[in-house]
Amino acid sequence: MLTIGSGKAEGMIFSELGGEGHASLIAIKCARGYLMCGYLSLEKAEALGDAAVRVAGGSFEDVLANKVTGMTPQAAELGVTADMTGAQAADVLNR
Protein backbone atom coordinates (compact mmCIF):
# COMPACT_ATOMS: atom_id res chain seq x y z
CA MET A 1 0.00 0.00 0.00
CA LEU A 2 1.34 3.44 -0.96
CA THR A 3 0.51 6.73 0.73
CA ILE A 4 0.12 9.53 -1.82
CA GLY A 5 -0.77 12.88 -0.30
CA SER A 6 -3.71 12.18 1.98
CA GLY A 7 -4.82 9.10 0.05
CA LYS A 8 -3.80 5.47 -0.30
CA ALA A 9 -3.12 3.49 -3.46
CA GLU A 10 -2.15 -0.06 -4.28
CA GLY A 11 1.10 -0.39 -6.21
CA MET A 12 2.21 -3.28 -8.39
CA ILE A 13 5.63 -3.73 -9.97
CA PHE A 14 6.98 -6.57 -12.08
CA SER A 15 10.73 -5.97 -12.19
CA GLU A 16 12.51 -6.60 -15.50
CA LEU A 17 9.37 -8.18 -16.96
CA GLY A 18 11.04 -9.35 -20.17
CA GLY A 19 14.15 -10.61 -18.41
CA GLU A 20 17.37 -9.17 -17.04
CA GLY A 21 18.02 -5.65 -18.29
CA HIS A 22 14.43 -5.11 -19.49
CA ALA A 23 12.05 -2.44 -18.22
CA SER A 24 9.70 -3.03 -15.31
CA LEU A 25 5.90 -2.97 -15.53
CA ILE A 26 4.43 -0.57 -12.97
CA ALA A 27 0.82 0.23 -12.08
CA ILE A 28 -0.63 2.22 -9.19
CA LYS A 29 -4.36 1.65 -8.52
CA CYS A 30 -6.24 4.60 -7.02
CA ALA A 31 -9.90 4.90 -5.96
CA ARG A 32 -11.19 6.01 -9.39
CA GLY A 33 -8.48 5.01 -11.83
CA TYR A 34 -4.81 4.15 -12.13
CA LEU A 35 -1.34 5.27 -13.11
CA MET A 36 0.54 3.02 -15.49
CA CYS A 37 3.90 2.81 -17.21
CA GLY A 38 4.41 2.72 -20.97
CA TYR A 39 4.16 -1.08 -21.05
CA LEU A 40 0.37 -0.77 -20.88
CA SER A 41 -1.93 0.57 -23.61
CA LEU A 42 -3.82 3.83 -23.22
CA GLU A 43 -5.89 2.90 -26.26
CA LYS A 44 -7.09 -0.33 -24.62
CA ALA A 45 -7.71 1.47 -21.31
CA GLU A 46 -9.83 4.05 -23.14
CA ALA A 47 -11.79 1.35 -24.96
CA LEU A 48 -12.53 -0.27 -21.59
CA GLY A 49 -13.71 3.06 -20.12
CA ASP A 50 -10.83 3.28 -17.64
CA ALA A 51 -9.49 6.49 -16.10
CA ALA A 52 -5.83 5.73 -16.84
CA VAL A 53 -2.77 7.97 -16.68
CA ARG A 54 0.58 7.08 -18.27
CA VAL A 55 3.75 8.20 -16.46
CA ALA A 56 7.30 7.06 -17.25
CA GLY A 57 9.53 5.66 -14.55
CA GLY A 58 11.36 2.62 -13.29
CA SER A 59 10.09 2.78 -9.70
CA PHE A 60 7.05 3.96 -7.75
CA GLU A 61 9.03 7.05 -6.71
CA ASP A 62 9.86 7.87 -10.35
CA VAL A 63 6.26 7.40 -11.51
CA LEU A 64 4.97 9.68 -8.75
CA ALA A 65 7.64 12.36 -9.38
CA ASN A 66 7.56 12.42 -13.19
CA LYS A 67 5.15 14.33 -15.41
CA VAL A 68 2.12 12.73 -17.01
CA THR A 69 2.88 11.59 -20.58
CA GLY A 70 -0.65 10.63 -21.56
CA MET A 71 -4.13 9.92 -20.26
CA THR A 72 -7.50 8.60 -21.32
CA PRO A 73 -10.40 11.02 -21.83
CA GLN A 74 -11.97 9.47 -18.73
CA ALA A 75 -8.98 10.59 -16.62
CA ALA A 76 -9.15 14.07 -18.15
CA GLU A 77 -12.86 14.28 -17.26
CA LEU A 78 -11.92 13.63 -13.62
CA GLY A 79 -9.49 16.56 -13.72
CA VAL A 80 -6.11 15.08 -14.63
CA THR A 81 -4.03 17.44 -16.81
CA ALA A 82 -0.81 16.99 -18.80
CA ASP A 83 1.17 19.38 -16.58
CA MET A 84 0.67 17.25 -13.44
CA THR A 85 3.12 14.88 -11.80
CA GLY A 86 2.10 11.31 -11.18
CA ALA A 87 1.48 12.14 -7.52
CA GLN A 88 -0.82 15.03 -8.45
CA ALA A 89 -2.71 12.81 -10.90
CA ALA A 90 -3.03 10.13 -8.20
CA ASP A 91 -4.52 12.72 -5.84
CA VAL A 92 -7.14 13.54 -8.49
CA LEU A 93 -7.89 9.84 -9.04
CA ASN A 94 -8.32 9.35 -5.29
CA ARG A 95 -10.97 12.09 -4.87
N, C-alpha and C positions, 0 to 999 in steps of 0.2 A: 504494500500500500504506500502510495506517495502522498505527501502533503504539498499542495500547490496553493499558495496564498492561504485563504481560509477554508479551502475545500480539500477533498481527498480524491484520489484517482488510483486506478489499478494499472500498474505498468507490467508490460511483458517484453522480454528481450530474448531473441534467439541469436546468440553470439556466432559469428562466422558461419552463417546459415549454409552457404555453399561449400564450406570446407575452410581449412586454414588459409588465412590471408584474405578471405572474402568479407564483404560487408555484413553487418548484423541487421536483423529485422527487429524493428522497435515499434510498439504501439502503446498508447496511454489512453485508457478508457475513462471517460468522464461521465457525469450524470446524463448529459444530453447529446453526446457525440464522442469523437475520439481524435487524438493526434496520431499520425502515422508517418513512417519514413517513406522514402522513395521506392522501396520494394513493393509497396501496395498500390493499387490502381484507384486514382480519383474517379476515373470514368465509371468503374464498376460500383464504387461507393455511391456515386450520384444516381446511377441506375437503380440501386437498392433503396434510395431515399435517405441515405445516411448523412449526418452532419459530420463530415470528415475534414481534417486539416492536415496538410502535408508540411513537414518541417524536417530539414536535413540534420543529421547528427549521428554519431556513433555510440552515444550513451544517453541516458535519461537527462542528465545535466545539459548536454549539448542540445537536445531536442527542446528543452524548456528555455534555453538561453537564445537560441537562434531564431531568426525571422521566419515567418510563414512563407512558404514557397508556392502554395496553392491551396485551394479549398473547394468544396462543393457548394452549389448555390444554397443548399440547406444550412450549411455552416454560416454563410454570409447573412442569411435571413435571421439567424440568431444573434448577429452582431460581430462576428469575426471579420477583421479587415487585414489586408495584406501588409500593413505596417506594424502589426503586432508581433511580439515574441511568442514562442510556444507557450510559455507560462501565462501570458495575457490571454491567449486564445483558450487555454484550459480553464481559466477563470470564467470566461464567457460561457463555455460549454458546461460549466458546473452550476450556473445560475438556475 
